[in-house]
């Protein structure tokens, strides 16, 4: 049977509410006063964008929330998104000196959200005013985190910046691919509008390759930044994988962002394939939208599962079951629809996953969410920018300080450069690339707290 929605508007809204509600003014003040305001703060070093964490927290403690937001946004234009989606437990909060004192780390992420939400609620425009235009032009391919980070850093320096994006809206994964209980797309879209107010032009519905080439971009611009992200989802290549209820997990998440959540079809029994954070997000959203049983299937052991432990704990708290050391070998269908997965136990021999003979069994399910990774956009890079140097994994080779590639005036950042790291890493690389572009075109170096990775 085809799957159908399993919640109404009220239950869906409640199920997908914030997992970390915003702090009240009193809560934020109390939390901010716990900070030791370290001089040589490890939290700053742990932040890829170099936000001056003690300074913005001190401003909250002294009632200057607008100043706190300004400090954040000057370092990270996507500070509102990052406050919600960054793995702060392993970045700034993971480096907090309170942990050395056997105390709870400062809740940096929620304080950052408190400040940026304050600025957004009041409609404050805290980004630096653009300098006088000097005529140099920069093209940014991709309006994801890396592209927006680059555009927001280079536009105030007087460059005419145009961002080319294939989707109808900017923001990349922040708009389309983050679990909605972590962040709603309106937050990301508001950040895009703020960057556009810097004079950045965004052309939507324009795709690199079919609609524009690197040659054309370099002819019409002084520099080009590539921030195209990752490509299509990988497939397992098993029998039955073409059935309609075997879907890409990111596509499932996007459907919740682009239509009313209570209209999204969800199976009664859902299987999520993969051990990363996307698998966790999709499985948890399915559970919250009414799936009665949700099982994550991962081919290796729990000790090497790429998803962060706190993400796994969240899923378990919602009732998601984990099957590790298990591999799908076939999707069973009946009357053209999914009814079960055939699974097998696995073992690791010399680092390779092998199937244990005779260990197959059947897991009933009616929706399969695949989250086993995305392909690099190697072909697109090579066709759009002939001669660009790639590594064995299909990532663009680049200078780690300037983000420049082997092609003159061509820079890169985000997934195309790092293969798929965190949102904040992509933003930091876009920012570094903007500095690299400016230094290359003018010989002037931008001075700031951002450190090369």
N, C-alpha and C positions, 0 to 999 in steps of 0.2 A: 504494500500500500504506500502511496506517496505520503511524505511527512507533512504535518500541518502545524500552525502556531499552537502553542500550549500555554499561553498567558493572555490576560486582557491588559488594557492600558494601565490600570491601577496597579496590578501585581507586577507588571514589567517595570514600571517606574520605580516601585519600591525595591525590586530585586537588583536593579542596576544603579542604585543610588551610590554616592561616594563611599568608598571604603575608608577614606580618611577625611571626615568632615572638616570644614575650615575651623580654625581657632576663633574664639571670641576675642574681643579686644583685651579683656582681662586675662584670658588664658595666654594670649601672645605676650603680654607684658610680663606675666609671671615666668613664662618659659625663657624669655629673653634675659631676665635678670639672673638666671642660673649660669649664663655663659661667663667664662673667665676672661674673655677678650684677649686671648693669647697674642703676644707680640709676634712671635714666629709661628703663626697658626698653621698646624698641619692640615686643617680643613681647607684652607686656601689652596695648598699644594695638591690636595686630593681632588679638587674641582678642575676638570679639563678646561673650563672657560676662565678660571682664575678669579671667581667672584670673591671680593673682600668680605668674607663671611662675618668676622668679628665686628667690622664697622657697621654693616647693615643691621646686625642684631643689636648692637649698642644703640643705634638710632631708634629701633623699635622700643627698647627699654626706656628711652628718654622721651618718647612720645612723637618722634619725628618719623612717622611711617612713610610719608611721601619721600623723605630723604633716603630711607631704606630702599624703597622701590627704585629710586634713581641709581643708587649704588649697584643694585642687582642688574638693572637693564643696561647700564653703561658697559658692564662686562659680558652680559648674556642677554641679547635682545629677546630670546625665547625663554626668559626666566620663569614666566608663568607656567608654560608647558613643562619645563624641566622640574619645577617644584613638585609636579604631580607624577611624572613618569620616571624621573631619575632613580636609579637604585642607590638612594642616599645611604642605605645601610652599609654598602660596601665602598662608598666614596666619601663624601664629607663627614657624614655621621660615623662611618667606620673608622675615620682618623681622629675623631674627637678625643681630646685628652681626658675627658671624663671617664672613658673606658679604662684608662690607666689607673684611675682612682677608684675603680670598681663601682662606678656610678653610671646611671643611665645617660647616654649621650644627649646632647642638645638636639631638639627636634628641628633641625635646620630646614628640612624640606617644607614642613608646615609653616614655619616662620617666613620662609621665602614666599610661599603661597599667600600668606596673610598680607605681606607687603605689596605684592604684584596685584592681588585681587583688590586691594584698597585703591591702587592707581587706576585700575580698569573700571571700578565702580564709579569713580569720580570723573572718568573721562579725561584723565591727565595725560598729556603728551610729554613724556620725559626723555625721549630720545634726542640726541643732539641735532640742532638745526643744520641743514645742509650748507656747505660752504658755497661760494660763488662758483658757477660752472666754468670749467676751463676747456671743455670741448672733447676731452678724452672719453672714450666709450668702452663699457665693459658688458659683455654678454654672459648671462648665467643660465646654464642649461639645467633645469630642474628646480622646482619651487619647494623642495623638501627642506629639512633642517639645515643641511650643509649649504644649499643654495641661498636660503634666506639669511643665514649667518654671514655669508660672503657679501650679499647685497647690502645688508644693513651696516656693515663695517666700511664698505668702500664708497657708498653713496654720499655720506656726509663729507667726504674728502673732495667733492666737486665733480665726481664722475657721473656721466649719464649711464644709468644702469637699466638694462632690460632683462627680465627673467622670462624664460620660455618654459612652459609647463604643459604637458599633454592632458592633464586632468582639467575639469572645469573649475577647480579651486586649488589654492596653494596649501602648503602645510605638510604634504607627504604623509608619513605614517601618523604624525600627530593629529591629522584631520581624519584619516581613513582607517588606520590600522592599530590604534591603541584601544584596549578594552575600555568600554564606556564607563565602567564603574571606577576607572582610574582618572579619566579625563574626557570631558565632552568636547565634541569638535568645535563648538562655538569659541572655546578658549583659543584654540589654534588659529581659527579664522580671524579673530580679533587681532592676533599678533601679525598676521599677514597684512591686515588693513593698516596697522601702525607702521609697518615697513613701507608700504605704498605711500604713506604720508611723507616719507623722506624724499619723495620724488622718484622712487623706483617704479618703473613701468612693468606690469605683468601681462604677458600675452598667453592666454589659456587656450587649450585645445590645439597646441602646436607641439608636434613630436619630433624629437631628434631622429634623423634618418629620413623618414618619409617627407617631412615638411621643411627641414633645414639641415644643412651639412656644416661640418667644421670649416670647410673651405670658405663657404659663404659668410659664416660668422667672423672668421679672421679677416676677411676682406672688409667687412663693415664695422669692425670693432678693434680696439687696441689690445684687448685681452679677452680670453674666454675662460670661464670657470665651468668645469664639468661636475655636476652633482646629481647624476641620473639614478642613483640608488640601485637596488637589485631588480632582477627580472622575474620571470614566471616561476611558479612553485615547482619543485621537483616531484616526480612521481616514483612510486615503488616498482612499477612494471610487473604487477601481479595479476592473475586472472580476476575478472570481475571489477577491475578498477574503473572501468568506463561507465558503470551504473550511475544514474543521476544523483543518488544520495551520497556519493563519494565526492566531497568538495574540498577546495582549498581552505584552510583555516583562516587565512587572512581575508579571503573573500567572504567568509561567514561573518567575521568581525566587521568588515566594511558594510555588509548588508544592514547591520544594526545601526551604523552611522548614517546611512542614506535613506532609510525608510523607518516608519514607526516600529519600535522594537517588538511590540505585541503582534505585528504582522509577519515577523520572520519565522519561517517554518523551522521547527526543532523536533528531533526525534524523541521517542519515549526512552529508547536506549541508545546512547551515543558513545562512540569510540573515537578517542583522539590519538592520532599517531604522531609520536615525536616526543622529545624530552626537553625542548627549549621553552622559553617564556611565551612564545606564540601559542604553543600547544596548551600551556596552562591557561592563557587568556581565553582561548576559544572554548576549552572544556568548562571553565568556570562560568563563562557567559551562557553556555548551553544549559548548565545546571540551574542557573538563576532564572532562565527563561522557561523553566518547567520540565526539563528532561528528568525522568525519574531515576535513571541510572546513567552515570558517566564514568567511563574508564579510560585512563591514559595508558597507552601501550608503548613501552620503550625497549629497544633491543639490547641495551646494556644495563649495568647495575645502577642502583640509586646513587652510589658514591661518585659516579662520573656524569650524572645527569646535568646538562648545561643550565637548566632553569635554576634561578636563585632559590636557596632554601626557604626564604620567606614567601616566595611565590608558591612553592609547593605546599607550604603550611596553609596558605590561604585556600588553595584548592581543596585540601583535605578537610578543612573546617567547613567547607560547603558541601562535603559529601562525595567528592571525586575520589575514585579508587585508582590505585597505581598498580600496573602489571609490568614489572621490570624483567630484564633478561628474557624478553618475549618478542617474537617477530611475526607480523602478519604474512601469511603465505598465499592467501586467496580471499576474495570477497565473494560470499555466497549470495545469489539472487534468486528471487522467485517472482514470476510474472513481471520481470523487468525492473524489480526494485530490491534494494538491499535487505537481507534478513539476518545475516550473520557474518562474522569474520572467522576464517580458519587461522589459528595461531599455533606457533611452535615455540618450545623452549630453546634458548640459545646458550652457547658457551663461548668463551673468548680463548682463542689459541693463537699465540704469537701476535697478539694485538688485533686479530681479526675475529669477527663475529661469525660463528658457525651454528647451524641448526642441529639440535640433539635428535638423532634418528628415533622415530617412533613416538615423538613427544607432542604430536598435533592434537589440538582439541578445538571445540567450537564455542565462540562467544556470540550469543544473539545480540543483534543491534540493528537499527534502522537508519542511522546516520553515521558516516565516517568523516572525520575532520582530519585532513592530512596537513601536518606541520613538520615536514622533514627537511626543510630548508628551501632556499631560493637559488636560482641559477644566477651567476654573474652575467652581466650584459656585455660579454666579450665581443660578440659579433657586432653589436651596435657601436661599441667603442671603435673597433677596427674599421668599420665602414664609414662612420662619421668623421673619424680623425685618423686617416691613413698614416701609418708609420708610428703610431703611439706605442710605447714600450709597455708590455704587460708582463707580470710574473707568471709562474706556473699555475697559480690559482685564478688567473684572469683579472687580477687587480692592476690598476694603472701604477706603474713605478713612478715615484715622485720624491722630491727633496722634502725631508721631514720638517724643515723649518719654513720654507716658502710655499710648499705644496706644488711647486712647478714640476711639469713633466719634461720628457726629453724633447717635446715639440715647443719651439719658441712661442711665448705668450699664451701658452695653454696650461691651465692649473686644474687641480682636481681635489676633491674632498668627499667625505662621507663614505657610503658603501662602495662606490667605485674605486676608492683608494684603500679602505680598511677591510673590505669584505663583509661588513655587517656588524658594527659595534653599537654602542648605546647612542641615543638621541643626542646627549650632551657632547659626545665625542665628535659627532658629525658637525654640530654647531661650532665646536672649537676649531675643527679643520677648515670650515668655511671662513672663519675669522682669520686664521693663519694665512689662508690663501689670499684674502683681501690685502693683508699686509705685504705678502709676497708680490702681488700685482702692483701695489703702490711703489714698493721699493724697486721693482724691475722697470717700471715706466718712468720713474722720477729720480731714482737714486736716493730717495729719502726713506728713512726707516721709521715706522710708527713705534713710538715708545709706549709701553703698557705692561700690565702685570702678566699677560699670557705667556706661558713658558712652552718652548718646543717639547713635543712628546718624544 
